[in-house]
């Protein structure tokens, strides 16, 4: 179970209750509880609504995986020698 869901249920709130208090959609709460990623601002709103300090965000949200760079393609501004 997600920590967001557990925290919400501990307060006796529905997904709709949390969504209203956080200023996001119920659909967003549902997606986050399923482990979907969200914007940092959305995380802040949800944690504030739950009364969770920002410093504890890693305990409540999945950490985004780093994007691997395709080494066969040059990065922006990089010049490939022929």
PyMOL Python script that loads the backbone (N, CA, C, O; Angstrom):
from pymol import cmd

cmd.read_pdbstr("""\
ATOM      1  N   UNK A   1       0.845  -1.176   0.000  1.00  0.00           N
ATOM      2  CA  UNK A   1       0.000   0.000   0.000  1.00  0.00           C
ATOM      3  C   UNK A   1       0.892   1.241   0.000  1.00  0.00           C
ATOM      4  O   UNK A   1       1.952   1.243   0.626  1.00  0.00           O
ATOM      5  N   UNK A   2       0.471   2.288  -0.693  1.00  0.00           N
ATOM      6  CA  UNK A   2       1.290   3.491  -0.751  1.00  0.00           C
ATOM      7  C   UNK A   2       1.212   4.248   0.579  1.00  0.00           C
ATOM      8  O   UNK A   2       0.211   4.182   1.292  1.00  0.00           O
ATOM      9  N   UNK A   3       2.283   4.959   0.889  1.00  0.00           N
ATOM     10  CA  UNK A   3       2.310   5.745   2.125  1.00  0.00           C
ATOM     11  C   UNK A   3       1.290   6.873   2.074  1.00  0.00           C
ATOM     12  O   UNK A   3       0.715   7.239   3.100  1.00  0.00           O
ATOM     13  N   UNK A   4       1.062   7.426   0.883  1.00  0.00           N
ATOM     14  CA  UNK A   4       0.060   8.480   0.748  1.00  0.00           C
ATOM     15  C   UNK A   4      -1.312   7.929   1.133  1.00  0.00           C
ATOM     16  O   UNK A   4      -2.058   8.556   1.884  1.00  0.00           O
ATOM     17  N   UNK A   5      -1.628   6.761   0.611  1.00  0.00           N
ATOM     18  CA  UNK A   5      -2.917   6.140   0.920  1.00  0.00           C
ATOM     19  C   UNK A   5      -3.034   5.835   2.413  1.00  0.00           C
ATOM     20  O   UNK A   5      -4.072   6.090   3.023  1.00  0.00           O
ATOM     21  N   UNK A   6      -1.978   5.293   2.991  1.00  0.00           N
ATOM     22  CA  UNK A   6      -1.990   4.962   4.417  1.00  0.00           C
ATOM     23  C   UNK A   6      -2.184   6.221   5.272  1.00  0.00           C
ATOM     24  O   UNK A   6      -2.948   6.210   6.237  1.00  0.00           O
ATOM     25  N   UNK A   7      -1.491   7.297   4.914  1.00  0.00           N
ATOM     26  CA  UNK A   7      -1.619   8.556   5.656  1.00  0.00           C
ATOM     27  C   UNK A   7      -3.032   9.125   5.508  1.00  0.00           C
ATOM     28  O   UNK A   7      -3.617   9.610   6.477  1.00  0.00           O
ATOM     29  N   UNK A   8      -3.566   9.063   4.307  1.00  0.00           N
ATOM     30  CA  UNK A   8      -4.923   9.550   4.053  1.00  0.00           C
ATOM     31  C   UNK A   8      -5.936   8.757   4.862  1.00  0.00           C
ATOM     32  O   UNK A   8      -6.816   9.341   5.495  1.00  0.00           O
ATOM     33  N   UNK A   9      -5.823   7.440   4.851  1.00  0.00           N
ATOM     34  CA  UNK A   9      -6.764   6.590   5.572  1.00  0.00           C
ATOM     35  C   UNK A   9      -6.630   6.755   7.085  1.00  0.00           C
ATOM     36  O   UNK A   9      -7.620   6.663   7.811  1.00  0.00           O
ATOM     37  N   UNK A  10      -5.404   7.000   7.562  1.00  0.00           N
ATOM     38  CA  UNK A  10      -5.191   7.216   8.996  1.00  0.00           C
ATOM     39  C   UNK A  10      -5.938   8.464   9.475  1.00  0.00           C
ATOM     40  O   UNK A  10      -6.353   8.549  10.631  1.00  0.00           O
ATOM     41  N   UNK A  11      -6.100   9.429   8.567  1.00  0.00           N
ATOM     42  CA  UNK A  11      -6.846  10.644   8.899  1.00  0.00           C
ATOM     43  C   UNK A  11      -8.354  10.466   8.685  1.00  0.00           C
ATOM     44  O   UNK A  11      -9.140  11.355   9.013  1.00  0.00           O
ATOM     45  N   UNK A  12      -8.749   9.320   8.137  1.00  0.00           N
ATOM     46  CA  UNK A  12     -10.153   9.051   7.882  1.00  0.00           C
ATOM     47  C   UNK A  12     -10.691   9.785   6.666  1.00  0.00           C
ATOM     48  O   UNK A  12     -11.895  10.023   6.561  1.00  0.00           O
ATOM     49  N   UNK A  13      -9.798  10.145   5.744  1.00  0.00           N
ATOM     50  CA  UNK A  13     -10.176  10.896   4.553  1.00  0.00           C
ATOM     51  C   UNK A  13     -10.371   9.971   3.363  1.00  0.00           C
ATOM     52  O   UNK A  13      -9.732   8.926   3.252  1.00  0.00           O
ATOM     53  N   UNK A  14     -11.267  10.380   2.479  1.00  0.00           N
ATOM     54  CA  UNK A  14     -11.413   9.716   1.190  1.00  0.00           C
ATOM     55  C   UNK A  14     -10.418  10.350   0.218  1.00  0.00           C
ATOM     56  O   UNK A  14      -9.787  11.358   0.534  1.00  0.00           O
ATOM     57  N   UNK A  15     -10.285   9.757  -0.954  1.00  0.00           N
ATOM     58  CA  UNK A  15      -9.438  10.368  -1.980  1.00  0.00           C
ATOM     59  C   UNK A  15      -9.965  11.754  -2.335  1.00  0.00           C
ATOM     60  O   UNK A  15      -9.185  12.674  -2.581  1.00  0.00           O
ATOM     61  N   UNK A  16     -11.275  11.901  -2.363  1.00  0.00           N
ATOM     62  CA  UNK A  16     -11.873  13.191  -2.669  1.00  0.00           C
ATOM     63  C   UNK A  16     -11.539  14.229  -1.589  1.00  0.00           C
ATOM     64  O   UNK A  16     -11.254  15.384  -1.905  1.00  0.00           O
ATOM     65  N   UNK A  17     -11.576  13.818  -0.325  1.00  0.00           N
ATOM     66  CA  UNK A  17     -11.218  14.730   0.770  1.00  0.00           C
ATOM     67  C   UNK A  17      -9.793  15.248   0.605  1.00  0.00           C
ATOM     68  O   UNK A  17      -9.545  16.450   0.694  1.00  0.00           O
ATOM     69  N   UNK A  18      -8.862  14.329   0.364  1.00  0.00           N
ATOM     70  CA  UNK A  18      -7.458  14.732   0.197  1.00  0.00           C
ATOM     71  C   UNK A  18      -7.293  15.624  -1.023  1.00  0.00           C
ATOM     72  O   UNK A  18      -6.569  16.619  -0.979  1.00  0.00           O
ATOM     73  N   UNK A  19      -7.956  15.270  -2.101  1.00  0.00           N
ATOM     74  CA  UNK A  19      -7.858  16.071  -3.323  1.00  0.00           C
ATOM     75  C   UNK A  19      -8.319  17.506  -3.068  1.00  0.00           C
ATOM     76  O   UNK A  19      -7.662  18.455  -3.496  1.00  0.00           O
ATOM     77  N   UNK A  20      -9.435  17.663  -2.379  1.00  0.00           N
ATOM     78  CA  UNK A  20      -9.951  19.004  -2.083  1.00  0.00           C
ATOM     79  C   UNK A  20      -9.000  19.778  -1.184  1.00  0.00           C
ATOM     80  O   UNK A  20      -8.746  20.959  -1.423  1.00  0.00           O
ATOM     81  N   UNK A  21      -8.475  19.134  -0.161  1.00  0.00           N
ATOM     82  CA  UNK A  21      -7.561  19.812   0.768  1.00  0.00           C
ATOM     83  C   UNK A  21      -6.232  20.167   0.114  1.00  0.00           C
ATOM     84  O   UNK A  21      -5.599  21.158   0.479  1.00  0.00           O
ATOM     85  N   UNK A  22      -5.810  19.355  -0.854  1.00  0.00           N
ATOM     86  CA  UNK A  22      -4.533  19.590  -1.534  1.00  0.00           C
ATOM     87  C   UNK A  22      -4.695  20.473  -2.773  1.00  0.00           C
ATOM     88  O   UNK A  22      -3.704  20.963  -3.314  1.00  0.00           O
ATOM     89  N   UNK A  23      -5.916  20.675  -3.218  1.00  0.00           N
ATOM     90  CA  UNK A  23      -6.144  21.491  -4.402  1.00  0.00           C
ATOM     91  C   UNK A  23      -5.768  20.797  -5.703  1.00  0.00           C
ATOM     92  O   UNK A  23      -5.340  21.435  -6.664  1.00  0.00           O
ATOM     93  N   UNK A  24      -5.935  19.477  -5.715  1.00  0.00           N
ATOM     94  CA  UNK A  24      -5.670  18.690  -6.927  1.00  0.00           C
ATOM     95  C   UNK A  24      -6.912  17.857  -7.227  1.00  0.00           C
ATOM     96  O   UNK A  24      -7.858  17.843  -6.440  1.00  0.00           O
ATOM     97  N   UNK A  25      -6.908  17.171  -8.352  1.00  0.00           N
ATOM     98  CA  UNK A  25      -8.068  16.350  -8.702  1.00  0.00           C
ATOM     99  C   UNK A  25      -8.039  15.006  -7.987  1.00  0.00           C
ATOM    100  O   UNK A  25      -6.984  14.512  -7.589  1.00  0.00           O
ATOM    101  N   UNK A  26      -9.215  14.436  -7.836  1.00  0.00           N
ATOM    102  CA  UNK A  26      -9.313  13.095  -7.254  1.00  0.00           C
ATOM    103  C   UNK A  26      -8.578  12.095  -8.131  1.00  0.00           C
ATOM    104  O   UNK A  26      -7.976  11.144  -7.632  1.00  0.00           O
ATOM    105  N   UNK A  27      -8.631  12.310  -9.425  1.00  0.00           N
ATOM    106  CA  UNK A  27      -7.930  11.440 -10.364  1.00  0.00           C
ATOM    107  C   UNK A  27      -6.413  11.463 -10.109  1.00  0.00           C
ATOM    108  O   UNK A  27      -5.744  10.435 -10.220  1.00  0.00           O
ATOM    109  N   UNK A  28      -5.886  12.635  -9.769  1.00  0.00           N
ATOM    110  CA  UNK A  28      -4.460  12.756  -9.452  1.00  0.00           C
ATOM    111  C   UNK A  28      -4.117  11.949  -8.204  1.00  0.00           C
ATOM    112  O   UNK A  28      -3.108  11.245  -8.179  1.00  0.00           O
ATOM    113  N   UNK A  29      -4.944  12.047  -7.178  1.00  0.00           N
ATOM    114  CA  UNK A  29      -4.706  11.281  -5.947  1.00  0.00           C
ATOM    115  C   UNK A  29      -4.726   9.787  -6.255  1.00  0.00           C
ATOM    116  O   UNK A  29      -3.870   9.038  -5.783  1.00  0.00           O
ATOM    117  N   UNK A  30      -5.695   9.363  -7.039  1.00  0.00           N
ATOM    118  CA  UNK A  30      -5.791   7.949  -7.405  1.00  0.00           C
ATOM    119  C   UNK A  30      -4.515   7.493  -8.116  1.00  0.00           C
ATOM    120  O   UNK A  30      -3.962   6.442  -7.792  1.00  0.00           O
ATOM    121  N   UNK A  31      -4.054   8.280  -9.081  1.00  0.00           N
ATOM    122  CA  UNK A  31      -2.854   7.920  -9.844  1.00  0.00           C
ATOM    123  C   UNK A  31      -1.622   7.861  -8.949  1.00  0.00           C
ATOM    124  O   UNK A  31      -0.800   6.954  -9.083  1.00  0.00           O
ATOM    125  N   UNK A  32      -1.490   8.810  -8.048  1.00  0.00           N
ATOM    126  CA  UNK A  32      -0.329   8.843  -7.146  1.00  0.00           C
ATOM    127  C   UNK A  32      -0.351   7.640  -6.214  1.00  0.00           C
ATOM    128  O   UNK A  32       0.690   7.037  -5.954  1.00  0.00           O
ATOM    129  N   UNK A  33      -1.520   7.289  -5.715  1.00  0.00           N
ATOM    130  CA  UNK A  33      -1.625   6.119  -4.845  1.00  0.00           C
ATOM    131  C   UNK A  33      -1.307   4.826  -5.592  1.00  0.00           C
ATOM    132  O   UNK A  33      -0.953   3.825  -4.971  1.00  0.00           O
ATOM    133  N   UNK A  34      -1.429   4.839  -6.902  1.00  0.00           N
ATOM    134  CA  UNK A  34      -1.058   3.684  -7.721  1.00  0.00           C
ATOM    135  C   UNK A  34       0.428   3.696  -8.071  1.00  0.00           C
ATOM    136  O   UNK A  34       0.915   2.776  -8.728  1.00  0.00           O
ATOM    137  N   UNK A  35       1.155   4.734  -7.635  1.00  0.00           N
ATOM    138  CA  UNK A  35       2.594   4.790  -7.881  1.00  0.00           C
ATOM    139  C   UNK A  35       3.002   5.592  -9.097  1.00  0.00           C
ATOM    140  O   UNK A  35       4.167   5.553  -9.493  1.00  0.00           O
ATOM    141  N   UNK A  36       2.070   6.324  -9.706  1.00  0.00           N
ATOM    142  CA  UNK A  36       2.400   7.134 -10.875  1.00  0.00           C
ATOM    143  C   UNK A  36       3.181   8.364 -10.447  1.00  0.00           C
ATOM    144  O   UNK A  36       2.969   8.866  -9.343  1.00  0.00           O
ATOM    145  N   UNK A  37       4.072   8.864 -11.285  1.00  0.00           N
ATOM    146  CA  UNK A  37       4.839  10.062 -10.944  1.00  0.00           C
ATOM    147  C   UNK A  37       3.974  11.317 -11.031  1.00  0.00           C
ATOM    148  O   UNK A  37       2.941  11.332 -11.702  1.00  0.00           O
ATOM    149  N   UNK A  38       4.414  12.362 -10.342  1.00  0.00           N
ATOM    150  CA  UNK A  38       3.702  13.641 -10.412  1.00  0.00           C
ATOM    151  C   UNK A  38       4.706  14.774 -10.261  1.00  0.00           C
ATOM    152  O   UNK A  38       5.869  14.556  -9.923  1.00  0.00           O
ATOM    153  N   UNK A  39       4.236  15.979 -10.516  1.00  0.00           N
ATOM    154  CA  UNK A  39       5.094  17.151 -10.419  1.00  0.00           C
ATOM    155  C   UNK A  39       5.460  17.454  -8.967  1.00  0.00           C
ATOM    156  O   UNK A  39       4.750  17.067  -8.039  1.00  0.00           O
ATOM    157  N   UNK A  40       6.563  18.143  -8.793  1.00  0.00           N
ATOM    158  CA  UNK A  40       7.028  18.505  -7.460  1.00  0.00           C
ATOM    159  C   UNK A  40       6.001  19.378  -6.737  1.00  0.00           C
ATOM    160  O   UNK A  40       5.780  19.209  -5.538  1.00  0.00           O
ATOM    161  N   UNK A  41       5.379  20.302  -7.454  1.00  0.00           N
ATOM    162  CA  UNK A  41       4.370  21.174  -6.835  1.00  0.00           C
ATOM    163  C   UNK A  41       3.194  20.354  -6.310  1.00  0.00           C
ATOM    164  O   UNK A  41       2.646  20.660  -5.250  1.00  0.00           O
ATOM    165  N   UNK A  42       2.807  19.319  -7.044  1.00  0.00           N
ATOM    166  CA  UNK A  42       1.713  18.452  -6.610  1.00  0.00           C
ATOM    167  C   UNK A  42       2.104  17.707  -5.340  1.00  0.00           C
ATOM    168  O   UNK A  42       1.299  17.567  -4.420  1.00  0.00           O
ATOM    169  N   UNK A  43       3.336  17.234  -5.296  1.00  0.00           N
ATOM    170  CA  UNK A  43       3.833  16.562  -4.081  1.00  0.00           C
ATOM    171  C   UNK A  43       3.752  17.496  -2.882  1.00  0.00           C
ATOM    172  O   UNK A  43       3.313  17.097  -1.804  1.00  0.00           O
ATOM    173  N   UNK A  44       4.178  18.743  -3.077  1.00  0.00           N
ATOM    174  CA  UNK A  44       4.133  19.725  -1.986  1.00  0.00           C
ATOM    175  C   UNK A  44       2.715  19.930  -1.478  1.00  0.00           C
ATOM    176  O   UNK A  44       2.484  19.943  -0.269  1.00  0.00           O
ATOM    177  N   UNK A  45       1.762  20.090  -2.393  1.00  0.00           N
ATOM    178  CA  UNK A  45       0.368  20.309  -2.004  1.00  0.00           C
ATOM    179  C   UNK A  45      -0.177  19.131  -1.199  1.00  0.00           C
ATOM    180  O   UNK A  45      -0.858  19.315  -0.190  1.00  0.00           O
ATOM    181  N   UNK A  46       0.130  17.930  -1.655  1.00  0.00           N
ATOM    182  CA  UNK A  46      -0.385  16.733  -0.982  1.00  0.00           C
ATOM    183  C   UNK A  46       0.258  16.577   0.395  1.00  0.00           C
ATOM    184  O   UNK A  46      -0.436  16.316   1.377  1.00  0.00           O
ATOM    185  N   UNK A  47       1.567  16.735   0.470  1.00  0.00           N
ATOM    186  CA  UNK A  47       2.240  16.600   1.761  1.00  0.00           C
ATOM    187  C   UNK A  47       1.774  17.667   2.743  1.00  0.00           C
ATOM    188  O   UNK A  47       1.585  17.378   3.925  1.00  0.00           O
ATOM    189  N   UNK A  48       1.585  18.896   2.269  1.00  0.00           N
ATOM    190  CA  UNK A  48       1.072  19.959   3.143  1.00  0.00           C
ATOM    191  C   UNK A  48      -0.308  19.601   3.675  1.00  0.00           C
ATOM    192  O   UNK A  48      -0.587  19.789   4.859  1.00  0.00           O
ATOM    193  N   UNK A  49      -1.165  19.088   2.812  1.00  0.00           N
ATOM    194  CA  UNK A  49      -2.512  18.712   3.231  1.00  0.00           C
ATOM    195  C   UNK A  49      -2.478  17.609   4.283  1.00  0.00           C
ATOM    196  O   UNK A  49      -3.294  17.594   5.204  1.00  0.00           O
ATOM    197  N   UNK A  50      -1.529  16.689   4.142  1.00  0.00           N
ATOM    198  CA  UNK A  50      -1.405  15.582   5.093  1.00  0.00           C
ATOM    199  C   UNK A  50      -0.631  15.961   6.350  1.00  0.00           C
ATOM    200  O   UNK A  50      -0.611  15.205   7.322  1.00  0.00           O
ATOM    201  N   UNK A  51       0.006  17.130   6.333  1.00  0.00           N
ATOM    202  CA  UNK A  51       0.801  17.561   7.487  1.00  0.00           C
ATOM    203  C   UNK A  51       2.147  16.873   7.558  1.00  0.00           C
ATOM    204  O   UNK A  51       2.704  16.701   8.642  1.00  0.00           O
ATOM    205  N   UNK A  52       2.674  16.478   6.409  1.00  0.00           N
ATOM    206  CA  UNK A  52       3.960  15.780   6.343  1.00  0.00           C
ATOM    207  C   UNK A  52       5.038  16.777   5.910  1.00  0.00           C
ATOM    208  O   UNK A  52       4.849  17.486   4.921  1.00  0.00           O
ATOM    209  N   UNK A  53       6.162  16.846   6.627  1.00  0.00           N
ATOM    210  CA  UNK A  53       7.239  17.756   6.228  1.00  0.00           C
ATOM    211  C   UNK A  53       7.816  17.384   4.859  1.00  0.00           C
ATOM    212  O   UNK A  53       7.913  16.208   4.507  1.00  0.00           O
ATOM    213  N   UNK A  54       8.189  18.397   4.109  1.00  0.00           N
ATOM    214  CA  UNK A  54       8.761  18.215   2.773  1.00  0.00           C
ATOM    215  C   UNK A  54       9.993  17.321   2.816  1.00  0.00           C
ATOM    216  O   UNK A  54      10.246  16.569   1.875  1.00  0.00           O
ATOM    217  N   UNK A  55      10.749  17.393   3.880  1.00  0.00           N
ATOM    218  CA  UNK A  55      11.979  16.606   4.007  1.00  0.00           C
ATOM    219  C   UNK A  55      11.698  15.100   3.995  1.00  0.00           C
ATOM    220  O   UNK A  55      12.596  14.306   3.718  1.00  0.00           O
ATOM    221  N   UNK A  56      10.477  14.713   4.288  1.00  0.00           N
ATOM    222  CA  UNK A  56      10.109  13.286   4.317  1.00  0.00           C
ATOM    223  C   UNK A  56       9.494  12.803   3.013  1.00  0.00           C
ATOM    224  O   UNK A  56       8.933  11.708   2.971  1.00  0.00           O
ATOM    225  N   UNK A  57       9.585  13.591   1.948  1.00  0.00           N
ATOM    226  CA  UNK A  57       8.919  13.266   0.683  1.00  0.00           C
ATOM    227  C   UNK A  57       9.365  11.931   0.102  1.00  0.00           C
ATOM    228  O   UNK A  57       8.564  11.232  -0.519  1.00  0.00           O
ATOM    229  N   UNK A  58      10.627  11.567   0.293  1.00  0.00           N
ATOM    230  CA  UNK A  58      11.123  10.307  -0.276  1.00  0.00           C
ATOM    231  C   UNK A  58      10.426   9.100   0.364  1.00  0.00           C
ATOM    232  O   UNK A  58      10.363   8.028  -0.239  1.00  0.00           O
ATOM    233  N   UNK A  59       9.909   9.274   1.572  1.00  0.00           N
ATOM    234  CA  UNK A  59       9.181   8.185   2.228  1.00  0.00           C
ATOM    235  C   UNK A  59       7.777   8.000   1.654  1.00  0.00           C
ATOM    236  O   UNK A  59       7.166   6.945   1.825  1.00  0.00           O
ATOM    237  N   UNK A  60       7.268   9.026   0.974  1.00  0.00           N
ATOM    238  CA  UNK A  60       5.893   9.017   0.507  1.00  0.00           C
ATOM    239  C   UNK A  60       5.738   8.892  -1.002  1.00  0.00           C
ATOM    240  O   UNK A  60       4.690   8.464  -1.487  1.00  0.00           O
ATOM    241  N   UNK A  61       6.775   9.263  -1.746  1.00  0.00           N
ATOM    242  CA  UNK A  61       6.695   9.236  -3.204  1.00  0.00           C
ATOM    243  C   UNK A  61       7.816   8.382  -3.773  1.00  0.00           C
ATOM    244  O   UNK A  61       8.927   8.351  -3.243  1.00  0.00           O
ATOM    245  N   UNK A  62       7.505   7.697  -4.855  1.00  0.00           N
ATOM    246  CA  UNK A  62       8.533   6.916  -5.522  1.00  0.00           C
ATOM    247  C   UNK A  62       9.543   7.865  -6.150  1.00  0.00           C
ATOM    248  O   UNK A  62       9.180   8.931  -6.648  1.00  0.00           O
ATOM    249  N   UNK A  63      10.784   7.480  -6.124  1.00  0.00           N
ATOM    250  CA  UNK A  63      11.850   8.302  -6.678  1.00  0.00           C
ATOM    251  C   UNK A  63      11.936   8.043  -8.177  1.00  0.00           C
ATOM    252  O   UNK A  63      11.950   6.897  -8.626  1.00  0.00           O
ATOM    253  N   UNK A  64      11.994   9.117  -8.930  1.00  0.00           N
ATOM    254  CA  UNK A  64      12.087   8.991 -10.383  1.00  0.00           C
ATOM    255  C   UNK A  64      13.403   8.337 -10.771  1.00  0.00           C
ATOM    256  O   UNK A  64      14.448   8.616 -10.184  1.00  0.00           O
ATOM    257  N   UNK A  65      13.337   7.478 -11.749  1.00  0.00           N
ATOM    258  CA  UNK A  65      14.547   6.821 -12.234  1.00  0.00           C
ATOM    259  C   UNK A  65      15.298   7.776 -13.153  1.00  0.00           C
ATOM    260  O   UNK A  65      14.675   8.492 -13.937  1.00  0.00           O
ATOM    261  N   UNK A  66      16.615   7.798 -13.070  1.00  0.00           N
ATOM    262  CA  UNK A  66      17.369   8.690 -13.958  1.00  0.00           C
ATOM    263  C   UNK A  66      17.228   8.255 -15.410  1.00  0.00           C
ATOM    264  O   UNK A  66      17.119   7.068 -15.718  1.00  0.00           O
ATOM    265  N   UNK A  67      17.234   9.232 -16.275  1.00  0.00           N
ATOM    266  CA  UNK A  67      17.123   8.966 -17.706  1.00  0.00           C
ATOM    267  C   UNK A  67      18.501   8.613 -18.234  1.00  0.00           C
ATOM    268  O   UNK A  67      19.469   9.336 -18.001  1.00  0.00           O
ATOM    269  N   UNK A  68      18.582   7.509 -18.939  1.00  0.00           N
ATOM    270  CA  UNK A  68      19.868   7.116 -19.526  1.00  0.00           C
ATOM    271  C   UNK A  68      20.047   7.817 -20.855  1.00  0.00           C
ATOM    272  O   UNK A  68      19.130   7.889 -21.673  1.00  0.00           O
ATOM    273  N   UNK A  69      21.223   8.320 -21.048  1.00  0.00           N
ATOM    274  CA  UNK A  69      21.536   9.017 -22.283  1.00  0.00           C
ATOM    275  C   UNK A  69      21.978   8.007 -23.323  1.00  0.00           C
ATOM    276  O   UNK A  69      22.763   7.102 -23.039  1.00  0.00           O
ATOM    277  N   UNK A  70      21.465   8.174 -24.528  1.00  0.00           N
ATOM    278  CA  UNK A  70      21.859   7.333 -25.649  1.00  0.00           C
ATOM    279  C   UNK A  70      23.218   7.836 -26.121  1.00  0.00           C
ATOM    280  O   UNK A  70      23.308   8.914 -26.708  1.00  0.00           O
ATOM    281  N   UNK A  71      24.265   7.075 -25.874  1.00  0.00           N
ATOM    282  CA  UNK A  71      25.626   7.519 -26.171  1.00  0.00           C
ATOM    283  C   UNK A  71      25.924   7.594 -27.663  1.00  0.00           C
ATOM    284  O   UNK A  71      26.938   8.163 -28.068  1.00  0.00           O
ATOM    285  N   UNK A  72      25.050   7.025 -28.477  1.00  0.00           N
ATOM    286  CA  UNK A  72      25.277   7.079 -29.912  1.00  0.00           C
ATOM    287  C   UNK A  72      24.788   8.404 -30.501  1.00  0.00           C
ATOM    288  O   UNK A  72      25.080   8.710 -31.656  1.00  0.00           O
ATOM    289  N   UNK A  73      24.047   9.190 -29.718  1.00  0.00           N
ATOM    290  CA  UNK A  73      23.511  10.456 -30.189  1.00  0.00           C
ATOM    291  C   UNK A  73      24.176  11.608 -29.434  1.00  0.00           C
ATOM    292  O   UNK A  73      24.303  11.541 -28.212  1.00  0.00           O
ATOM    293  N   UNK A  74      24.601  12.657 -30.130  1.00  0.00           N
ATOM    294  CA  UNK A  74      25.212  13.798 -29.443  1.00  0.00           C
ATOM    295  C   UNK A  74      24.168  14.585 -28.656  1.00  0.00           C
ATOM    296  O   UNK A  74      22.998  14.637 -29.036  1.00  0.00           O
ATOM    297  N   UNK A  75      24.609  15.201 -27.548  1.00  0.00           N
ATOM    298  CA  UNK A  75      23.713  16.054 -26.765  1.00  0.00           C
ATOM    299  C   UNK A  75      23.617  17.412 -27.441  1.00  0.00           C
ATOM    300  O   UNK A  75      24.412  17.733 -28.324  1.00  0.00           O
ATOM    301  N   UNK A  76      22.641  18.206 -27.021  1.00  0.00           N
ATOM    302  CA  UNK A  76      22.460  19.539 -27.591  1.00  0.00           C
ATOM    303  C   UNK A  76      23.742  20.344 -27.423  1.00  0.00           C
ATOM    304  O   UNK A  76      24.320  20.390 -26.337  1.00  0.00           O
ATOM    305  N   UNK A  77      24.169  20.963 -28.479  1.00  0.00           N
ATOM    306  CA  UNK A  77      25.367  21.795 -28.436  1.00  0.00           C
ATOM    307  C   UNK A  77      26.668  21.032 -28.599  1.00  0.00           C
ATOM    308  O   UNK A  77      27.730  21.639 -28.739  1.00  0.00           O
ATOM    309  N   UNK A  78      26.598  19.702 -28.582  1.00  0.00           N
ATOM    310  CA  UNK A  78      27.800  18.873 -28.713  1.00  0.00           C
ATOM    311  C   UNK A  78      28.091  18.647 -30.199  1.00  0.00           C
ATOM    312  O   UNK A  78      27.185  18.365 -30.985  1.00  0.00           O
ATOM    313  N   UNK A  79      29.344  18.773 -30.563  1.00  0.00           N
ATOM    314  CA  UNK A  79      29.748  18.579 -31.958  1.00  0.00           C
ATOM    315  C   UNK A  79      30.460  17.244 -32.069  1.00  0.00           C
ATOM    316  O   UNK A  79      31.378  16.951 -31.303  1.00  0.00           O
ATOM    317  N   UNK A  80      30.032  16.441 -33.026  1.00  0.00           N
ATOM    318  CA  UNK A  80      30.667  15.140 -33.244  1.00  0.00           C
ATOM    319  C   UNK A  80      31.760  15.295 -34.285  1.00  0.00           C
ATOM    320  O   UNK A  80      31.570  15.963 -35.302  1.00  0.00           O
ATOM    321  N   UNK A  81      32.881  14.690 -34.034  1.00  0.00           N
ATOM    322  CA  UNK A  81      33.953  14.740 -35.040  1.00  0.00           C
ATOM    323  C   UNK A  81      33.743  13.618 -36.046  1.00  0.00           C
ATOM    324  O   UNK A  81      33.297  12.521 -35.710  1.00  0.00           O
ATOM    325  N   UNK A  82      34.076  13.929 -37.278  1.00  0.00           N
ATOM    326  CA  UNK A  82      33.854  12.937 -38.354  1.00  0.00           C
ATOM    327  C   UNK A  82      35.034  12.075 -38.607  1.00  0.00           C
ATOM    328  O   UNK A  82      34.988  11.205 -39.477  1.00  0.00           O
TER     329      UNK A  82
END
""", "prot")
cmd.dss("prot")
cmd.show_as("cartoon", "prot")
cmd.util.cbc("prot")
cmd.orient("prot")
